[in-house]
Amino acid sequence: MPEPTPVLPEVLGQIRALPASGRPLIVCDVDEVILHLTTHLEDYLHSNGLMFLKYEYRLTGNIGDKKTGTSLSAAEVKQLLLRFFDEISPHQDMVPGADMALQKLSNDWDVVLLTNLPGAHNKPVRENLLAAKGLTYPVLTNSGPKGGAVAALAAGRPSPIVFIDDSPTNHSSVNASLPSSIQIQFIADPRFLTSMTREEHVDLLTGDWQETESFISGIL
């Protein structure tokens, strides 16, 4: 089991700027949960002569040349993703039902969006895109595993705390740092969803916002 993850100082500063609240909390990821990611990334890969080698949850070693199948190195994948977010993040489509589900849930829950987003300059771009889609919840940007950030967000709040994210790494991190949280692994792309096995610490594995809203509504 992973060790608890400390919260990054730059993330803690964002958390401390949030207004105090005694309501239960939903900490929700953005990419592949609220906004489509893999479909946009796949289009971007194809336009650059690349492809996913398999529909499984990893990027390094899983992006390669369409003709030869040769995988990109970790450094090449990192640079590719930086370019992708700079070019595509202002134009990502919303996962169907995300706005209505979160709107309903926000009647009883606080909602905070916690996203791993390369480049500080992309944060206002993402906030503007989400706001244009009616999603005006606080956006916090993180880097790396999210356990420390979620634990810091939960500090001083009543239970329950719900964590929604697509990444198995982030779910493992949150389980280590805040095992009392309720974890929902949401993967919008059905190809990647069907490749995923639900871990014991994940309470719900889904790609459907109606199911997610019903599940969370039943908690209180």
Secondary structure, DSSP 8 states (H G I E B T S, - for coil): --------HHHHHHHHTS----S-EEEE--BTTTB--HHHHHHHHHHTTEEESSSSS-STTTEEETTT--B--HHHHHHHHHHHHHHHGGG--B-TTHHHHHHHHTTTSEEEEEEE-SSTTHHHHHHHHHHHTT--S-EEEE-S--HHHHHHHHTT--S-EEEEES-HHHHHHHHHH-TTSEEEEE--SHHHHHT----TT-SEEES-HHHHHHHHHTT-
